[in-house]
Amino acid sequence: MRGYLVAGNWKMNGSIAANTTLVSGIIAGSPANESVELLVCPPFPYLAAVSCSLSDSQVRLGAQSISEHESGAFTGETAGSMLREMGCEYAIVGHSERRALMGETSEIVAAKFQAALAAGLKPILCVGETLEQRAAGQTEAVIDEQLNTVLDATGIDAFDSAVVAYEPVWAIGTGETASPEQAQDVHRHIRAVLADRNEDVAGKVRILYGGSVKGDNAAGLFSNPDIDGGLIGGASLKFEDFLAIADAAAAVQQG
Ligand code: 13P
């Protein structure tokens, strides 16, 4: 049984004061339903402080990116071992902002995915198409390339402790969400690509949806059979908004 994961990607937002309010609000209001896992991914400089604040809670900590290298002369980069030491359990890899703005290719993303696993972190692999690619009927081809490059590098067994996040680029930060049907169609496809390699593993992998998820659209998305939670940007920055999404997951889980 796949439990829901509701993950907050804070991106480059926050401050010591804002994080304190956000984290204490999330801890205080977390749904009692333990089958819903909550995760926050703050910017690197705040990992240590947020890790301390989370120490007596069930809320997990994750990183927004990770270096593909173990250590050495890579100015400005952060190694998986450092993220583990800070208490991270997850690392996001291949977010579309990093693919588009930092030139991360699928090969680099595959190396980061492997670096996360090597450090004992669970990678959250983001995949998704742009509006132009969707309009050109290339959605599945784009996802296949992003997914298969990682699968070819790591093998399907590596997905035992991984999460996939479908984030259509056109829905990120735009207020335009994929409809539950559009999202489910792509999630089903992602699971089928994984199942081509190993059905057992595919059945266990959590596939999150990301892109303008809010309290009022979360339940519609999460009710679909292949949608196992959300990767939340804007709505993860206010604890009330984030908790509304967590509550939606708990309600769907309870049936
Ligand atoms: P928004 O929820 O702001 O659309 O961002 C989604 C996202 O990119 C999460 O990684």
Residues whose N, C-alpha, C, O or C-beta is under 5 A from the ligand:
A	BS01	13P	N9 A171 I172 G173 T174 G210 G211 S212 V213 L231 I232 G233 G234 A235
